[in-house]
Amino acid sequence: MSHDATRRRALKSLAVLGASSLAPSIAFGQSKAIAATTYPGAWEEAHRSILVSAFRKQTGASVNLVASLAVDTVSKLIASKANPAYDVIILDTPPVSEYADAQCVAFRAGDVMLVSRRDQTRVDDTERAVKELSDASARIVGTLMNSY
């Protein structure tokens, strides 16, 4: 397999998960509840059983988790820009190096999580993705490695 084909496959695994800046910052001093989005199905089940319970335990805050496809979430945010329905939004984008979508979302996002694929994404590709997102004014708050 050529280096270029391996690189393309590795880069295809990169995604950006972010909390959109269209939603207000989470201020627990004012409220002990947040509204968040997730994808339907297995993602929703995992987020409810793992993330929401850990968040509740850590903060004491309640979570209204809404299962929604990205296009529906973004449409709702645009329509209600002055009064967004969510505090935290999870979106994914195509690979950072192949499409401008990630940079566009990152520019608007409050925080960005970079996701890479275990045993496939090379360190230099990840470094390049971090630079491209940083150049788009993204605040990268962490990385996540998956193995799908």
C-alpha positions as CSV (number, residue, x, y, z in Angstrom):
1,M,0.0,0.0,0.0
2,S,1.4,3.4,-0.9
3,H,2.2,6.0,1.6
4,D,-0.3,8.4,0.0
5,A,-3.1,5.8,0.3
6,T,-2.3,5.2,4.0
7,R,-2.2,8.9,4.6
8,R,-5.5,9.5,3.0
9,R,-7.1,6.7,5.0
10,A,-5.6,8.1,8.2
11,L,-6.7,11.6,7.5
12,K,-10.3,10.4,6.8
13,S,-10.5,9.3,10.4
14,L,-9.9,12.8,11.8
15,A,-13.0,14.6,13.0
16,V,-13.8,17.6,15.1
17,L,-16.2,17.5,17.9
18,G,-17.1,20.9,19.4
19,A,-19.3,22.9,21.5
20,S,-20.7,25.6,19.3
21,S,-20.1,29.2,20.2
22,L,-23.7,29.8,19.1
23,A,-24.7,28.4,22.4
24,P,-23.9,30.3,25.6
25,S,-21.1,29.3,28.0
26,I,-22.0,26.9,30.7
27,A,-22.4,28.9,33.9
28,F,-23.1,26.5,36.8
29,G,-23.3,29.4,39.3
30,Q,-26.5,30.6,37.5
31,S,-28.0,27.2,36.7
32,K,-27.7,23.6,37.8
33,A,-28.9,22.3,34.4
34,I,-27.6,22.2,30.9
35,A,-29.1,21.2,27.5
36,A,-26.9,19.2,25.2
37,T,-27.1,17.4,21.9
38,T,-26.0,14.0,20.8
39,Y,-26.5,11.7,17.8
40,P,-29.4,9.2,18.0
41,G,-28.9,5.5,18.6
42,A,-25.7,4.1,20.1
43,W,-24.2,7.5,20.6
44,E,-27.2,8.6,22.6
45,E,-27.2,5.4,24.7
46,A,-23.5,5.8,25.5
47,H,-23.7,9.5,26.3
48,R,-26.7,8.9,28.6
49,S,-25.1,5.9,30.4
50,I,-21.5,7.2,30.6
51,L,-21.1,10.9,30.0
52,V,-24.3,12.2,31.6
53,S,-24.0,10.1,34.7
54,A,-20.3,11.1,35.2
55,F,-21.2,14.8,34.6
56,R,-24.1,14.6,37.1
57,K,-21.8,12.9,39.7
58,Q,-19.1,15.5,39.2
59,T,-21.2,18.7,39.1
60,G,-24.6,17.9,40.6
61,A,-26.2,19.4,37.5
62,S,-29.0,17.8,35.5
63,V,-28.7,17.3,31.8
64,N,-31.3,17.5,29.2
65,L,-29.8,15.4,26.4
66,V,-31.5,15.8,23.0
67,A,-30.8,13.3,20.2
68,S,-30.5,15.2,17.0
69,L,-28.8,14.9,13.6
70,A,-26.2,17.6,12.9
71,V,-28.3,19.3,10.2
72,D,-31.3,19.6,12.5
73,T,-29.1,20.9,15.4
74,V,-27.4,23.5,13.2
75,S,-30.7,24.6,11.7
76,K,-32.2,25.1,15.1
77,L,-29.2,27.1,16.3
78,I,-29.3,29.4,13.3
79,A,-33.1,29.9,13.7
80,S,-32.7,30.7,17.5
81,K,-29.4,32.5,17.5
82,A,-30.5,35.0,20.1
83,N,-31.8,32.3,22.4
84,P,-30.1,29.0,21.7
85,A,-31.7,25.8,22.9
86,Y,-28.4,24.1,23.8
87,D,-25.4,24.7,26.0
88,V,-23.3,22.0,24.5
89,I,-23.4,20.8,20.9
90,I,-21.6,17.8,19.5
91,L,-20.8,18.0,15.8
92,D,-18.5,16.0,13.6
93,T,-16.9,17.1,10.4
94,P,-15.1,15.5,7.4
95,P,-11.3,15.1,7.7
96,V,-9.5,18.3,8.6
97,S,-7.0,18.2,5.8
98,E,-9.4,17.2,3.0
99,Y,-12.3,19.7,3.5
100,A,-12.8,23.2,4.8
101,D,-15.8,22.1,6.9
102,A,-13.7,21.4,10.0
103,Q,-12.1,24.8,9.9
104,C,-15.4,26.5,9.4
105,V,-17.0,24.8,12.3
106,A,-13.8,25.3,14.4
107,F,-14.0,29.0,13.7
108,R,-17.5,29.2,15.3
109,A,-16.9,26.6,18.0
110,G,-16.2,27.5,21.6
111,D,-14.1,24.4,22.1
112,V,-12.8,21.7,19.8
113,M,-11.9,18.1,20.5
114,L,-9.7,16.4,17.9
115,V,-10.4,12.8,17.2
116,S,-8.0,10.4,15.5
117,R,-8.0,6.7,14.7
118,R,-5.8,4.3,16.6
119,D,-3.0,2.6,14.7
120,Q,-3.8,4.6,11.6
121,T,-3.5,8.4,12.2
122,R,0.1,9.4,12.1
123,V,1.6,12.0,14.6
124,D,2.6,14.4,11.8
125,D,-0.9,14.3,10.3
126,T,-2.3,15.1,13.8
127,E,0.1,17.9,14.2
128,R,-0.9,19.3,10.8
129,A,-4.6,19.1,11.8
130,V,-3.9,20.9,15.0
131,K,-2.1,23.7,13.1
132,E,-4.9,24.0,10.6
133,L,-7.5,24.2,13.3
134,S,-5.5,26.7,15.3
135,D,-5.1,28.8,12.2
136,A,-8.9,28.8,12.1
137,S,-9.0,30.3,15.6
138,A,-10.0,27.0,17.2
139,R,-9.4,26.3,20.9
140,I,-8.4,22.7,21.0
141,V,-9.3,21.4,24.4
142,G,-8.2,17.8,23.9
143,T,-7.8,14.8,21.7
144,L,-9.6,11.5,21.5
145,M,-8.4,8.3,20.0
146,N,-11.0,5.8,18.8
147,S,-10.6,2.3,17.3
148,Y,-13.6,1.8,15.1
